[in-house]
Amino acid sequence: MVAKRIIPCLDIRDGRVVKGVNFEGLRDVEDPVALASFYNEQGADELVFYDITASAEGRGLFTDVLTRVASQVFIPLTVGGAIRGLEDFDRVLKCGADKVSVNSGAVARPEVIEEGAKRYGSQCVVLSMDVKRVRGAFHVFAKGGREDTGLDAIEWAQKGEALGAGELVVNSMDTDGVKNGFDLELLSAVAEAVSLPIIASGGAGKREDFEALFRLPGMDAGLAASIFHYKEVGIPALKRFLAEKGIPMRVVA
């Protein structure tokens, strides 16, 4: 069986790692280079780096911070933030990224998914979706969760797959930072609609939340920030716990 992945997420604002609840109340956490190095040593399977205000501010991603982070990690690094075209793919890949995450840029211009997949391969293109319930439906939000696009999240996931995305990050805004568990309802709905690997994001509060996630069909990875940043759950201990529960993990001795 393919091992499940544990992925810490670095949300970057003004060159620092920040974290909030439901996309609001962002607090300073740590220097991204130091934190990335720590997670590399802890046995994280991958690392995600999001410049969370780049799209809303209409600027390019912080490539200087990215370059320094990439120099400290030897695990796959996914990078997102204001990815609008192939020049942005090229820029972040040259800074050391292994995969490129598209979100608001793909909502504005879906063909960027297809362009990236054709030039760099589907394995390089990650479609990230910030999803929130609106009147009983799952809507995709853009610009760091500030803008309701009106897009149906399930339909958008299917379109992303058809355009060539290699995997999906499904981030529940409803559970983000709340620590009451992943949004299993949303994740199940997406998994039933696509065949892509799914990275679940938003809501992890304890190690049992990851166990519940990986019992769900179609889940390939669990992404979290707060519980790892504040050392509420350690990655080595989490992996041992999950392995003992029969969930395939890459456990570092």
C-alpha positions as CSV (number, residue, x, y, z in Angstrom):
1,M,0.0,0.0,0.0
2,V,1.1,3.5,-0.7
3,A,2.1,5.4,2.5
4,K,-0.1,8.2,3.6
5,R,1.7,11.6,3.8
6,I,1.9,14.1,6.7
7,I,2.4,17.6,5.4
8,P,3.0,20.8,7.5
9,C,1.9,24.0,5.9
10,L,3.7,27.3,6.1
11,D,1.4,30.3,5.5
12,I,3.6,33.3,4.7
13,R,2.8,36.9,5.2
14,D,5.4,39.6,5.0
15,G,8.1,37.0,5.1
16,R,6.9,35.3,8.3
17,V,4.9,32.2,9.1
18,V,1.4,33.2,10.4
19,K,-1.7,31.2,11.4
20,G,-5.3,32.2,12.2
21,V,-8.8,30.6,12.6
22,N,-11.3,30.4,9.7
23,F,-8.8,32.5,7.7
24,E,-9.0,35.4,10.2
25,G,-7.0,36.7,13.1
26,L,-3.6,35.9,11.7
27,R,-0.8,35.7,14.3
28,D,2.9,35.6,13.9
29,V,4.4,32.2,14.5
30,E,8.0,31.7,13.3
31,D,10.7,32.4,10.8
32,P,9.9,30.2,7.8
33,V,13.5,29.0,7.2
34,A,13.9,27.8,10.8
35,L,10.5,26.1,10.7
36,A,11.1,24.4,7.4
37,S,14.4,23.1,8.6
38,F,12.7,21.7,11.8
39,Y,10.0,19.9,9.8
40,N,12.6,18.4,7.4
41,E,14.4,17.0,10.5
42,Q,11.1,15.8,12.0
43,G,10.4,13.5,9.1
44,A,7.6,15.4,7.4
45,D,6.8,13.8,4.0
46,E,6.4,17.1,2.2
47,L,6.1,20.7,2.9
48,V,3.7,23.3,1.6
49,F,4.6,27.0,1.3
50,Y,1.8,29.5,0.7
51,D,2.3,33.2,0.2
52,I,-1.2,33.9,1.4
53,T,-1.5,37.6,0.5
54,A,0.2,37.7,-2.8
55,S,-3.0,37.3,-4.9
56,A,-5.1,39.7,-2.8
57,E,-2.3,42.3,-3.0
58,G,-1.7,41.8,-6.7
59,R,2.0,41.1,-6.4
60,G,4.4,38.2,-7.1
61,L,5.3,35.6,-4.6
62,F,8.1,36.1,-2.0
63,T,10.9,34.3,-4.0
64,D,13.7,35.4,-1.6
65,V,12.0,33.6,1.3
66,L,11.2,30.6,-0.9
67,T,14.8,30.3,-2.1
68,R,16.0,30.2,1.5
69,V,13.3,27.7,2.6
70,A,14.1,25.4,-0.4
71,S,17.8,25.4,0.6
72,Q,16.9,23.9,4.0
73,V,14.6,21.1,3.0
74,F,15.2,17.8,1.2
75,I,11.6,16.7,0.9
76,P,9.1,17.7,-1.8
77,L,8.2,21.3,-1.6
78,T,4.8,22.6,-3.0
79,V,4.6,26.4,-3.4
80,G,1.6,28.6,-4.1
81,G,0.6,32.3,-4.2
82,A,-0.2,34.4,-7.2
83,I,0.4,31.7,-9.7
84,R,-1.2,33.1,-12.8
85,G,0.8,31.8,-15.8
86,L,3.8,29.8,-17.0
87,E,6.2,32.5,-16.0
88,D,5.1,32.1,-12.4
89,F,5.6,28.3,-12.6
90,D,9.0,28.8,-14.0
91,R,9.9,31.4,-11.4
92,V,9.0,29.3,-8.3
93,L,10.4,26.0,-9.8
94,K,13.8,27.8,-10.4
95,C,13.7,28.9,-6.7
96,G,13.6,25.2,-5.6
97,A,9.9,24.2,-5.6
98,D,9.0,20.7,-6.7
99,K,5.3,21.3,-7.3
100,V,3.3,24.4,-8.0
101,S,-0.1,25.1,-6.3
102,V,-2.7,27.1,-8.2
103,N,-5.7,28.6,-6.5
104,S,-7.0,32.1,-7.3
105,G,-5.0,32.3,-10.5
106,A,-6.7,29.1,-11.8
107,V,-10.2,30.5,-10.8
108,A,-9.5,33.6,-12.9
109,R,-7.9,31.6,-15.8
110,P,-8.5,27.9,-15.6
111,E,-6.3,27.2,-18.6
112,V,-3.2,27.8,-16.4
113,I,-3.8,24.3,-15.1
114,E,-3.6,22.8,-18.5
115,E,-0.6,25.0,-19.5
116,G,1.3,24.0,-16.5
117,A,0.5,20.3,-16.9
118,K,1.6,20.3,-20.6
119,R,4.9,22.0,-19.9
120,Y,5.9,20.5,-16.6
121,G,3.7,17.4,-16.2
122,S,0.6,16.8,-14.2
123,Q,2.6,15.7,-11.2
124,C,3.9,19.3,-10.9
125,V,0.4,20.9,-10.8
126,V,-1.5,21.0,-7.6
127,L,-5.0,22.5,-7.6
128,S,-5.7,24.0,-4.2
129,M,-9.3,24.9,-3.3
130,D,-10.4,27.0,-0.3
131,V,-14.0,25.8,0.3
132,K,-16.8,27.1,2.5
133,R,-20.4,26.2,2.9
134,V,-22.7,28.8,1.5
135,R,-26.5,28.2,1.9
136,G,-25.9,24.5,2.0
137,A,-23.6,24.3,-1.0
138,F,-19.8,24.0,-1.1
139,H,-18.4,27.2,-2.7
140,V,-14.8,27.9,-3.8
141,F,-13.3,31.1,-2.4
142,A,-10.4,33.0,-3.9
143,K,-7.8,35.6,-2.8
144,G,-7.0,34.0,0.5
145,G,-10.6,33.2,1.3
146,R,-11.7,36.8,0.8
147,E,-13.9,36.4,-2.3
148,D,-16.8,34.0,-2.9
149,T,-16.4,32.9,-6.5
150,G,-19.8,31.2,-6.6
151,L,-18.1,28.1,-8.1
152,D,-19.4,24.8,-6.9
153,A,-16.4,23.1,-5.3
154,I,-17.2,19.6,-6.5
155,E,-17.6,20.8,-10.1
156,W,-14.4,22.8,-9.9
157,A,-12.5,19.8,-8.6
158,Q,-13.7,17.8,-11.6
159,K,-12.8,20.5,-14.0
160,G,-9.3,20.7,-12.4
161,E,-8.8,17.0,-13.0
162,A,-10.0,17.3,-16.6
163,L,-7.5,20.1,-17.2
164,G,-4.6,18.1,-16.0
165,A,-4.1,18.8,-12.3
166,G,-2.1,16.0,-10.6
167,E,-3.5,16.3,-7.1
168,L,-5.9,18.4,-5.1
169,V,-5.6,20.3,-1.8
170,V,-9.0,20.6,-0.3
171,N,-8.9,23.2,2.4
172,S,-12.1,23.6,4.5
173,M,-12.5,27.2,5.6
174,D,-15.2,26.1,8.0
175,T,-12.8,23.9,10.0
176,D,-9.6,25.8,9.4
177,G,-7.7,26.3,12.7
178,V,-10.7,25.1,14.7
179,K,-9.0,21.8,15.7
180,N,-12.2,19.7,15.9
181,G,-11.2,17.4,13.0
182,F,-11.1,17.4,9.3
183,D,-14.2,18.2,7.2
184,L,-15.0,14.6,6.4
185,E,-18.3,15.5,4.7
186,L,-16.6,17.9,2.2
187,L,-13.7,15.5,1.7
188,S,-16.0,12.5,1.0
189,A,-18.0,14.5,-1.6
190,V,-14.8,15.5,-3.4
191,A,-13.3,12.0,-3.3
192,E,-16.5,10.5,-4.8
193,A,-16.2,13.0,-7.7
194,V,-12.6,12.7,-8.7
195,S,-9.8,10.1,-8.9
196,L,-6.9,12.4,-8.0
197,P,-4.8,12.1,-4.9
198,I,-6.4,14.4,-2.2
199,I,-4.6,16.3,0.4
200,A,-7.0,17.3,3.2
201,S,-6.5,20.6,5.0
202,G,-8.2,22.4,7.8
203,G,-9.3,21.1,11.2
204,A,-6.6,18.8,12.6
205,G,-6.4,19.1,16.4
206,K,-5.2,15.7,17.6
207,R,-3.6,12.6,16.2
208,E,-7.0,10.8,16.2
209,D,-8.2,13.3,13.6
210,F,-5.6,12.0,11.2
211,E,-6.7,8.4,11.9
212,A,-10.3,9.4,11.1
213,L,-9.1,11.1,7.9
214,F,-7.1,8.2,6.6
215,R,-10.0,5.8,7.2
216,L,-11.9,7.8,4.6
217,P,-11.5,6.4,1.0
218,G,-9.5,8.5,-1.3
219,M,-7.4,10.5,1.2
220,D,-3.7,10.5,0.4
221,A,-2.3,13.1,2.8
222,G,-3.2,15.2,5.8
223,L,-2.0,18.8,5.9
224,A,-1.9,20.9,9.1
225,A,-0.3,24.0,10.5
226,S,-1.3,25.0,14.1
227,I,-0.8,21.7,15.8
228,F,2.6,21.3,14.3
229,H,3.8,24.9,14.6
230,Y,2.9,25.0,18.3
231,K,4.2,21.5,18.9
232,E,0.9,20.2,20.2
233,V,1.4,17.1,18.0
234,G,4.9,15.9,17.0
235,I,5.3,14.4,13.5
236,P,7.4,11.3,14.6
237,A,4.9,10.4,17.4
238,L,2.0,11.0,15.0
239,K,3.4,8.7,12.4
240,R,4.1,5.9,15.0
241,F,0.6,6.2,16.3
242,L,-0.9,5.9,12.8
243,A,1.4,3.0,11.9
244,E,0.3,1.2,15.1
245,K,-3.3,1.7,13.9
246,G,-2.5,-0.1,10.6
247,I,-2.2,3.0,8.4
248,P,0.7,2.8,6.1
249,M,3.3,5.5,7.0
250,R,6.9,6.3,6.2
251,V,8.3,6.2,9.7
252,V,11.8,7.4,10.2
253,A,13.8,5.3,12.7
